[in-house]
Amino acid sequence: MPFPQGKEHKITLQAAAALTRRYREHPGAEKERAGMFPREAYDALLKQEGCRGIRIYYGRAEGGGMSLVMVGVDADGNDMTSGEIMEETYPCPPFCSAASPLEA
């Protein structure tokens, strides 16, 4: 499938806060609410030749916790699995933003 074009990705803070709140309030929600990758992880993926975007997969760690896996995406919309693949986020909690409306 070709790389998608023309989608507006920006949303308001209120819409983002509503999404994260519904996630936290859902029965059986993960204790991990988010995962933070440093800029270097994104840069390593995006600097790969032919990389047009990043796909993030939801995963489950061996201990049962939530995991996020990032991989570059080429112009045809394919995962660049022969290149860099990232995991090992800084999980929230404990690495949360102290006063974020996305945590309220």
Buried (B, 14 or more C-beta within 10 A) or exposed (E): EEEEEEEEEEEEEEEBBEEBBEEEEEEEEBEBBBBEBEEEBBEBBEEBEEBBBBBEEEEEEEEEEBBBBBBBBBEEEBEBEEBBBBBEBEBBEEEBEEEBEBBE
